[in-house]
Amino acid sequence: MIYRFSALITKEEEWYVARCPELGVTSQGKDVESARANLREAIELYLETWGPSLASH
């Protein structure tokens, strides 16, 4: 199953912070690409832990 979530990426000092507002998941990286990749991994772990049913809330 494929899910689509928003990714809001902002620069905060030396880091790029990536947030998924639908799930309340946040990650960071030294550049936009790594912040996005780290957010994707954090979302995958979140869904593994809490299940896809929470993604629809």
HUFENHU-V723586 format. One record per pair of residues at least 4 apart in sequence whose C-alpha atoms are under 7 Angstrom apart, sorted by the first residue. I is the first residue (numbers start at 1). J is the second residue. D is the distance in Angstrom with one decimal. If there is no record, write none. Layout:
I,J,D
I,J,D
//
This chain:
5,20,6.7
5,22,6.8
6,20,5.6
6,21,6.8
7,18,6.2
7,19,5.6
7,20,5.0
8,18,5.5
8,19,5.1
8,20,6.5
9,16,6.4
9,17,5.5
9,18,4.3
9,19,6.4
10,16,5.5
10,17,5.4
10,18,6.6
11,15,5.9
11,16,4.4
11,17,6.2
12,16,6.0
12,17,6.7
14,30,7.0
15,28,6.5
15,29,5.8
15,30,5.1
16,28,5.5
16,29,5.3
16,30,6.0
16,31,5.9
16,32,6.1
16,35,6.0
17,27,5.9
17,28,4.3
17,29,6.7
17,35,6.4
18,26,5.7
18,27,5.3
18,28,5.6
18,35,5.7
18,36,6.3
18,39,6.1
19,25,5.8
19,26,4.4
19,27,6.5
20,24,5.7
20,25,5.2
20,26,6.3
23,55,6.7
25,42,7.0
25,43,6.6
26,39,6.5
27,35,6.5
27,38,6.0
27,39,5.1
27,42,7.0
28,35,4.6
28,38,6.5
29,34,5.0
29,35,4.0
29,38,7.0
30,34,6.5
30,35,6.9
31,35,6.2
32,36,6.1
33,37,6.2
34,38,5.9
35,39,6.1
36,40,6.2
37,41,6.3
38,42,6.2
39,43,6.1
40,44,6.2
41,45,6.3
42,46,6.1
43,47,6.1
44,48,6.2
45,49,6.1
46,50,6.0
47,51,4.7
47,52,5.6
50,54,6.7
//
